[in-house]
Amino acid sequence: MGKEANGVSRSRFEMFSNSDEAVINKKLPKELLLRIFSFLDVVTLCRCAQVSRSWNVLALDGSNWQRIDLFDFQRDIEGRVVENISKRCGGFLRKLSLRGCLGVGDSALRTFSQNCRNIELLSLNGCTKITDSTCNSLSKFCPKLKHLDLASCTSITNLSLKALSEGCPLLEQLNISWCDQVTKDGVQALVRCCPGLKGLFLKGCIQLEDEALKHIGGHCPELVTLNLQTCSQITDEGLITICRGCHRLQSLCVSGCANITDAILHALGQNCPRLRILEVARCSQLTDVGFTTLARNCHELEKMDLEECVQITDGTLIQLSIHCPRLQVLSLSHCELITDDGIRHLGSGPCAHDRLEVIELDNCPPDHGRLTGAPEELPQPGPHRALRLPADHQGRHQEAADPFA
């Protein structure tokens, strides 16, 4: 940092003299400066724009503003800021995150949609002012949209999904978590016209029922990720349709869907061999029988959340230790039938030697102290590993981690 005569610090950008800038501009052609600026973040670009008139023109060139994330400035972002950005970037902008920008509403996003017609990724997560009007604008002006995040935009209804289905046929990923006005009618309209959907996040869409899942299973053969957490009305019937129609499924979250049974685990095992992530916390009807079928058929499993699957025993752990060598993260919290013997089977399985990083055992009762008596038989936490034990055992293993935060 430099200092003026009065001792006030100056930034490195303000230290350039006109002659310094002239030398830089002479040695570096505009094309090269533009290339350099393309690697800078939003804040640095704005600082560069204040150095001189020529740098202002280059720094604010639309080609440098293809990806913008305004999350760090969410409290300061109002609609007019988004409008100005859209006018500056125009067709160059491909990715924009307005996550958490509470001051942005439909009017600004209409202007944005009109100016940035090549947008491919847009996050409006937590922008609670927006309504169906925004999705109408996106549908009308942004046909290249592939990824859209509308999580916690609680005014969104089925009309938004119908609009997106009409104008955004390339949509691959949609997050409408906590948009609790959405029903099966909106889902039906969406999936019929967006056959390339790979990711659907429907967490907290409490009105969804099996009929919605049947539409997804019937029209989304490319689906890789599906989150249905706390969609409490769904049952085996709808999820079995998903399994049979979405053979590429790799990640499924149905935590809090208390109606599901072992039939789902059988369907996953028979139809979704690529499954890597399964979250079934608080699904208390699942048993060792279902997990045995799953483990014997889904050998690519890496992460499983079985918290409060209260019927499972060491039998499940034995099957996982034998058939799932890629397992990295396993939550067994509140699984009170699990004993030290089951954990030892995991410790002797192939996953423990190469992959296993975290086992969560919160509120699993100790098995007469044998776990702490033979730590060498357990999967040992290395530099990047953690074994999360019940409170009575945490004296030996302090590297607890929460992989499901």
Residue pairs with C-beta under 8 A, 6 or more apart in sequence:
1 9
1 10
1 11
1 12
2 9
2 10
2 12
2 14
2 15
3 9
3 10
4 10
11 47
13 47
13 48
13 50
13 51
14 50
14 51
16 24
16 51
16 52
18 52
21 51
21 52
21 54
21 55
24 33
25 33
25 54
28 36
30 58
33 55
33 58
34 58
34 61
34 63
34 64
37 45
37 48
37 58
37 59
37 61
37 64
38 63
38 64
40 48
40 59
40 64
42 68
42 69
42 70
45 59
45 60
45 64
45 65
46 59
48 55
48 58
48 59
49 55
49 56
49 59
49 60
50 56
58 64
60 88
62 88
62 89
62 90
62 91
62 92
62 93
63 92
65 85
65 88
65 89
65 92
65 93
66 89
66 92
66 93
66 94
66 95
67 94
67 95
67 96
68 85
68 89
68 93
68 95
68 96
68 97
69 96
69 97
69 99
70 77
70 96
70 97
70 98
70 99
70 101
71 97
71 99
71 100
71 101
74 98
74 99
74 100
74 101
74 102
77 98
77 101
77 103
77 104
78 103
78 104
78 108
79 103
79 104
79 105
79 107
79 108
80 108
82 98
82 101
82 104
82 108
82 109
82 111
82 112
83 108
83 111
83 112
85 93
85 96
85 112
86 93
86 111
86 112
86 114
86 115
86 116
87 111
87 115
89 115
89 116
90 115
90 116
91 116
91 117
91 118
92 118
93 116
93 118
93 119
94 118
94 119
94 120
94 121
95 119
95 120
95 121
95 122
96 112
96 116
96 119
96 121
96 122
96 123
97 122
97 123
98 104
98 122
98 123
98 124
98 127
99 123
99 124
99 125
99 126
99 127
99 149
100 125
100 126
100 127
101 126
101 127
102 126
102 127
102 128
102 129
103 129
104 124
104 127
104 129
104 130
105 127
105 129
105 130
106 129
106 130
106 131
106 133
106 134
106 137
109 124
109 130
109 134
109 137
109 138
110 133
110 134
110 137
112 137
113 119
113 134
113 137
113 138
113 140
113 141
113 142
114 137
114 141
116 142
117 141
117 142
117 143
117 144
118 144
119 142
119 144
119 145
120 144
120 145
120 146
120 147
121 145
121 146
121 147
121 148
122 138
122 142
122 145
122 147
122 148
122 149
123 147
123 148
123 149
124 130
124 134
124 148
124 149
124 150
124 153
125 149
125 150
125 151
125 152
125 153
125 175
126 151
126 152
126 153
127 153
128 152
128 153
128 154
128 155
130 150
130 153
130 155
130 156
131 155
131 156
132 155
132 156
132 157
132 159
132 160
132 163
134 160
135 150
135 156
135 159
135 160
135 161
135 163
135 164
136 159
136 160
136 163
138 145
138 148
138 163
138 164
138 167
138 168
139 163
139 164
139 166
139 167
139 168
140 167
142 167
142 168
143 167
143 168
143 169
143 170
144 170
145 164
145 168
145 170
145 171
146 170
146 171
146 172
146 173
147 171
147 172
147 173
147 174
148 164
148 168
148 171
148 173
148 174
148 175
149 174
149 175
150 156
150 160
150 174
150 175
150 176
150 179
151 175
151 176
151 177
151 178
151 179
151 201
151 203
152 177
152 178
152 179
153 176
153 179
154 178
154 179
154 180
154 181
155 181
156 176
156 179
156 181
156 182
157 179
157 181
157 182
157 186
158 181
158 182
158 183
158 185
158 186
158 189
159 186
160 186
161 176
161 182
161 186
161 187
161 189
161 190
162 186
162 189
162 190
164 171
164 174
164 190
164 194
165 189
165 190
165 192
165 193
165 194
166 193
168 194
169 193
169 194
169 196
170 194
170 196
171 190
171 194
171 196
171 197
172 196
172 197
172 198
172 199
173 197
173 198
173 199
173 200
173 201
173 225
174 190
174 197
174 199
174 200
174 201
175 199
175 201
176 182
176 201
176 202
176 205
177 201
177 202
177 203
177 204
177 205
177 227
178 203
178 204
178 205
179 204
179 205
180 204
180 205
180 206
180 207
181 207
182 202
182 205
182 207
182 208
183 207
183 208
183 212
184 207
184 208
184 209
184 211
184 212
184 215
187 202
187 208
187 212
187 215
187 216
188 212
188 215
190 197
191 197
191 215
191 216
191 218
191 219
191 220
192 215
192 219
195 219
195 220
195 221
195 222
196 222
197 220
197 222
197 223
198 222
198 223
198 224
198 225
199 223
199 224
199 225
199 226
200 216
200 220
200 223
200 225
200 226
200 227
201 225
201 227
202 208
202 226
202 227
202 228
202 231
203 227
203 228
203 229
203 230
203 231
203 253
204 229
204 230
204 231
205 231
206 230
206 231
206 232
206 233
207 233
208 228
208 231
208 233
208 234
209 233
209 234
209 238
210 233
210 234
210 235
210 237
210 238
210 241
211 238
212 238
213 228
213 234
213 238
213 239
213 241
213 242
214 238
214 241
216 223
216 226
216 241
216 242
216 245
216 246
217 238
217 241
217 242
217 243
217 244
217 245
217 246
218 241
218 245
219 245
220 245
220 246
221 245
221 246
221 247
221 248
222 248
223 242
223 246
223 248
223 249
224 248
224 249
224 250
224 251
225 249
225 250
225 251
225 252
226 242
226 246
226 249
226 251
226 252
226 253
227 251
227 252
227 253
228 234
228 252
228 253
228 254
228 257
229 253
229 254
229 255
229 256
229 257
229 279
230 255
230 256
230 257
231 254
231 256
231 257
232 256
232 257
232 258
232 259
233 259
234 254
234 257
234 259
234 260
235 259
235 260
236 259
236 260
236 261
236 263
236 264
236 267
239 254
239 260
239 264
239 267
240 263
240 264
240 267
242 249
243 249
243 264
243 267
243 268
243 270
243 271
243 272
244 267
244 271
246 272
247 271
247 272
247 273
247 274
248 272
248 274
249 268
249 272
249 274
249 275
250 274
250 275
250 276
250 277
251 275
251 276
251 277
251 278
252 268
252 272
252 275
252 277
252 278
252 279
253 277
253 278
253 279
254 260
254 264
254 279
254 280
254 283
255 279
255 280
255 281
255 282
255 283
255 305
255 307
256 281
256 282
256 283
257 283
258 282
258 283
258 284
258 285
259 285
260 280
260 283
260 285
260 286
261 285
261 286
261 290
262 285
262 286
262 287
262 289
262 290
262 293
263 290
264 286
264 290
265 286
265 290
265 291
265 293
265 294
266 290
266 293
266 294
268 275
268 278
268 294
268 297
268 298
269 293
269 294
269 296
269 297
269 298
270 293
270 297
272 298
273 297
273 298
273 299
273 300
274 298
274 300
275 294
275 298
275 300
275 301
276 300
276 301
276 302
276 303
276 326
277 301
277 302
277 303
277 304
278 294
278 298
278 301
278 303
278 304
278 305
279 303
279 304
279 305
279 404
280 286
280 304
280 305
280 306
280 309
281 305
281 306
281 307
281 308
281 309
281 331
281 404
282 307
282 308
282 309
283 308
283 309
284 308
284 309
284 310
284 311
285 311
286 306
286 309
286 311
286 312
287 311
287 312
288 311
288 312
288 313
288 315
288 316
288 319
291 312
291 315
291 316
291 319
291 320
292 315
292 316
292 319
294 301
295 301
295 316
295 319
295 320
295 322
295 323
295 324
296 319
296 323
298 324
299 323
299 324
299 325
299 326
300 326
301 320
301 324
301 326
301 327
302 326
302 327
302 328
302 329
302 355
303 327
303 328
303 329
303 330
303 403
304 320
304 327
304 329
304 330
304 331
305 331
305 404
306 312
306 316
306 330
306 331
306 332
306 335
307 331
307 332
307 333
307 334
307 335
307 360
307 404
308 333
308 334
308 335
309 335
310 334
310 335
310 336
310 337
311 337
312 332
312 335
312 337
312 338
313 337
313 338
313 339
313 342
314 337
314 338
314 339
314 341
314 342
314 345
315 342
316 342
317 332
317 338
317 342
317 343
317 345
317 346
318 342
318 345
320 327
320 330
320 346
320 349
320 351
321 345
321 346
321 348
321 349
321 350
321 351
321 352
322 349
324 351
325 349
325 350
325 351
325 354
325 355
326 351
326 355
327 351
327 355
327 356
328 351
328 355
328 356
328 357
328 358
329 357
329 358
329 403
330 346
330 356
330 358
330 359
330 360
331 358
331 359
331 360
331 403
331 404
332 338
332 359
332 360
332 361
332 364
333 360
333 361
333 362
333 363
333 364
334 362
334 363
334 364
335 364
336 363
336 364
336 365
338 361
338 364
339 367
340 366
340 367
340 370
340 371
340 374
341 367
343 359
343 361
343 371
343 378
344 374
344 377
344 378
346 352
346 356
346 359
346 379
347 377
347 378
347 379
348 377
352 379
356 379
356 385
357 384
357 385
357 386
357 401
357 403
358 385
358 386
358 387
358 388
358 401
358 403
359 379
359 387
359 388
360 388
360 402
360 403
360 404
361 387
361 388
361 389
361 390
361 393
362 388
362 390
363 390
364 390
365 390
366 372
366 390
366 392
366 393
371 378
371 389
371 393
372 392
372 393
372 395
372 396
375 396
378 387
379 385
379 387
380 387
381 387
381 397
381 399
385 399
386 397
386 399
386 400
386 401
387 397
387 399
388 397
388 400
388 401
388 402
389 396
389 397
389 400
394 400
